[in-house]
Amino acid sequence: MVDASWEHLKATDGVTDARLTGRYKNALKASATLTLGAVEATVRYRGLLGLWGSNPAIRPSPPPFASDFETIDLVIMAPLTDWAELTVGINNVSDELTPINYTSTGSIEDPAGRNVFISIRTHF
């Protein structure tokens, strides 16, 4: 199965038409899932493109600039029993760091750097 989405955001000031800081221009998501027997493997791409913001470490704040954050995730799910399944995943496989101007809009979905997770889901 393949899934993809694109979101375009025109975040501008209603009076000046200036671009709002801390907002991306385009969000792209795509995933592909391969099923082999009872095992599923999913590769996911996530991209926030044209993020408009300034470097928060510099005072006074410098002019905003655009940056991109793109990452690939991998998730494998396999049943353990008829009532439990195991999921193993790696988010941000290539260990991309978020851009410096990304701090105001970061999310729990995009921690800095690679992270690995394991979960067991039960059904009862």
Beta strands, then each sheet from edge to edge (+ up, - down):
strand 1: 2-8
strand 2: 26-36
strand 3: 39-53
strand 4: 65-79
strand 5: 84-91
strand 6: 115-122
sheet 1: 1+ 2- 3+ 4- 5+ 6-
end
